[in-house]
Amino acid sequence: MIKSIRRSARSSSEQGFVIVAVLWLLAALAALATIFSLYLSNSARALALNDTALQAEALVSASVELTAYQLQLAGKDARPALGSFHTRLNGADLAVSFVSEAARVDLNAAPKELIAGLLAVLGAGEEDAREYADRIIGWRTKAKPQTTGNEDALYRAAGRPYSPRQAPFAHANELGLVLGLPPALVERALPFVTIFSGVSGVDVLTAPPEVIAALPGMTPLTLKQFLADRATLPKDNAAIATALGAAAKSNATAQKSQAYRIMIRVHFPNGRETASEVVISLKGEQDPYRVLSWQDDVIVRQRAPVRL
């Protein structure tokens, strides 16, 4: 009788252990199923994002091709300095605009007066602006035998772990490495400078007001009048010079550049939007154009107020 009771108790205990083990296994399987479900969800999301990114890249490439085709079709002499168009590809809406790089101040070609004028317009004091312009010229200019080491010495004295390039800017962002320039001023200047135009002046018919205000000799009254009239001005250097007055001496004419900056905004059917900025040169040796710069996920910078 006692043995029977003990056997029954042991059997119940074993059954209870089995039930607990089964419950643990079920819980583990449920956890694994949840983890696997999350993994599949995340993988699907990642694949969707990758697919969207690939589509965006293809659409931006197509937009660049269309822009280059339009510019080449117009011919070198009749090529517009700016323009825009809308189109639809693969279910996505594309808004494309382009402008000649001559609308910006070229860090590698602009004279000191124009660079200093731009920095002053963007908030630097006149004396500081001239000093900053000197350092920019020093960064891009190869040292002469009698001045070798002078610019280097300034950087060493300031504790900089690098020397000035003393060669053309390789990227506009190098402006942040130039001795003395405040980061906030560099950030404000980047939307108005380039290394791709190849011209010393600017195209005042397409340049933003900040760049026109930077022209040596420009006055508030002349700037206001010129901005009001330039849409109707002929693309004639004499007419432009008359409208600019004293500022015309700064090589500010309807200058042309082979480089164009293209802004592409893509709106997908799912509501997602992307923006890319591509700079191309139409001076291709073998191909119709070549890409000089490509930036995705562009954030449109706020312009600083014009100061004269």
Order of alpha helices (4+ residues) and beta strands (2+ residues): alpha-beta-beta-beta-alpha-alpha-alpha-alpha-beta-alpha-alpha-alpha-beta-beta-beta
